[in-house]
Amino acid sequence: MNIKTKVFIYQLLSFAAFFIPLRFAISYFSSLEGIWIPFLAFVITLILAPKFQVITTKEGSKVFMKWIFSKEIKEL
């Protein structure tokens, strides 16, 4: 499997791990209706979910992760 494909899957799984619980929590605890529930969950998830990126260096492709709760950029 290509490294860019793996990073895409990591990004998708991390987004889903935040989005799905947030969507149900917002619908349970708020009085919002319709499209506003998933929209608000989407915006919050964009802020909270970690970001994965492939960077090509002289040594080869490396995967880096940046997260709002971590100050440094971590290499995976």
N, C-alpha and C positions, 0 to 999 in steps of 0.2 A: 504494500500500500504506500502510496506517495505521502511524503511528509506534510504537504499542503492539505491533503485529504484528511489526515489525522488531526491537524490543527482545526480544520473546519468542523470535524466531529466533536472535538473538545469544546469549541465555541458553542456549538449547537446544544450540547448536553449541559453546559454551564448555564446557558440562557434558559433552557427548559427547567432546570433545577430551581431557578429563581422565579420564573414567570408563572408556572402552574400553581405553586402554593400561594403566591401573591394574588393571583386572580381569584382564587377561592376565598382568601382572607378578606380581600376588598369587597367581594359580593356579600360576605357574611356580616362584616362589621360596618359597612356603610350603606347609605340609602341611594347610592348611584344605580342607574338602570341603563340598559341598552349597551351601546358601543363604548360608553365611558369606562366601564369596568375593565375590559381588556386593554383599552388605550392607556389608562392610568397604570396598570400593571406593566405594560410595555415600557413606559417612560421610566418607571422606578427600576425595572430590570436593566435597562440600558445603563443606568448609573451604577447599580450595585454589582452586576455580573463581571467576572474577570475577563480581560481581553487577551487573546492569544494571537501571536503573530510569528511568521517565519521570516527570518532575516538571513540572507546569504552573505557569508563572510569568506575570508581566504581559506579557512579550514573546512568550509562546507556550510550546509544549511543548519541553522539553529533555531530552536523554538523558544520564544520569550513570552512571559506572562506579566501583565500589569493589572493591579487590583487596587481599588480605592482604599482598602483596609491595610495595604502594605505599602510602605514608602519606597522600597527599592523594586527594580524590575528583575524578576527572577528568570534564570535560564533553566529550562527543563531538559 
